[in-house]
């Protein structure tokens, strides 16, 4: 595996594959790898001739008072893990390279996709997704991948990137892969590193809450509010006061009152100790309904 920091070096390393028409895969990350990241890398390795993993803790997607400075980092360990997955190129640009003096352009999506859930001004706010779409557009332009891999764990982010890709005609296929969880259901996240043993246990209520919503839907409940209430009850039992629990149309995150045969995303954000954790479940209509 080659580690590159400069964009010019990256382009040079990709030139032969591009000339030969090789399939190039990109896995964008903020590092501190866990099995969620590795699952994306494995899929990319299976699908592609050349796999690039980008590692950049993107400052523009963090709001003031968020955990940019505390965000866990371990480049050496990450490089070992990526190499063990057979990654070809690990690209680790610095902030100076991504946002040089005079940088003034951003990519911004409008509507519920970026204004709801994480993008709600009461939560992370629209600047979060402006940071995400701008940096991902830059990664796409630098790597020019055939396919880019994202996790369903960040379901809203995946929807936003799919829409941006479509709207701006990026010739990139977007692959969205399932959430990797611990045995007890906790979704893997770099931010789980902030949790004490006790908080780690408390955090398992988040996936139980989503399972409760799913269970209610399977049992025939069709009111979105009832699904949300089932999830809230589970969180309450664990002493978690969520930032939000919402059920929204899985396609465009528009509000839903009734399931009405459409897939619904139930999403949670909750602070547990120092960690702000997010998770979600996609509820697809009962076949027999
Ligand atoms: P991050 O480094 O947290 O920005 O994540 C990089 C990519 O890994 C994103 O596409 C995430 O959605 C994905 N990812 C993070 N956690 C998981 C997980 N538990 N399962 C699957 N994918 C994940």
Boltz pocket constraint, residues with backbone or C-beta under 6 A from the ligand:
constraints:
  - pocket:
      binder: B
      contacts: [[A, 28], [A, 29], [A, 30], [A, 31], [A, 35], [A, 36], [A, 37], [A, 39], [A, 40], [A, 149], [A, 150], [A, 151], [A, 152], [A, 153], [A, 154], [A, 177], [A, 178], [A, 179], [A, 180], [A, 181], [A, 187], [A, 188], [A, 189], [A, 190]]
      max_distance: 6.0
